[in-house]
């Protein structure tokens, strides 16, 4: 398989992962910040934030990290775990930055369009394209778990600028609008941005970075793609190794080193995400969900589900139904 095939396969795999993890909402807006300016963004659970420097530059300070990131024009920063952070110009420190809610109130921002804020020291504004992706409660995957607190993609707009700009324009027009299917369109296009950013990070990551590097490995990628296409099949380490084109021992060692867990641990974890999604929708019995997840025994499925997710299948389904009604 050539490089192009590897990249396409990786994007297909990411698409399946993100779709199954239930990307549940998106927020999108532009900024027009003039110096001096600074905004403190609070932490959020199950949320990935992004900021793209369309014009100008900014500093990004992640809570707990001493050195700020310099976001240059064309750069994208992804904050995968929703950590608290400060966006500011070069003249504003973290302490001087105002909380996001205060900025929204004082600016009169209506919740869409452009957020205009700052002083009058510069006629040149900083235009950021900001947004977030919200994951469903309980959604998890080792790839997302192992992403760092901040992913900085330099020159992201150089190759993807026109595509990114057009995509974000459509998201801005569709999200929260009245046209039929608008929110779904915005959501799917947000998934595309998220997948592109994660793929770019994987391609740039160190070959030894556990939990990340394996997804760029062509042999492991073939095995993962085959598994994701038929997750309920009777998978074993031997069968996955054949898909990878490696010996059983060689595949198991390579997978564990590069992904960070054993092949069958990955299989189990992903099957439980399939089960979680099915139970959250509320239209599957526990027995049917067990079968969908590759388990012949409902009791063994229930034991594994409770260990992985923290609740029995019946309790999780009931909690999901209660959240939908609230």
Secondary structure, 3 states (H helix, E strand, C coil): CCHHHHHHHHHHHHHHHHHHCCEEEEEEEEEEEECCCEEEECCCCCEEEEEEEEECCEEEEECCCCCCEEECCCCEEEECCCCCEEEECCCCCCCCCEEHHHHHHHHCCCCCCEEEEECCCCCCCEEEEEEEEEECCCCCCHHHHCCCCCEEECCHHHHHHHHHHHHHHHHHHHCCCCCCCHHHHHHHHHHHHHHHHHHHHHHHCCCCCCCCHHHHCHHHHHHHHHHHHCCCCCCCHHHHHHHHCCCHHHHHHHHHHHHCCCHHHHHHHHHHHHHHHHHHHCCCCHHHHHHHCCCCCHHHHHHHHHHHHCCCHHHHHHHHHHHHHC
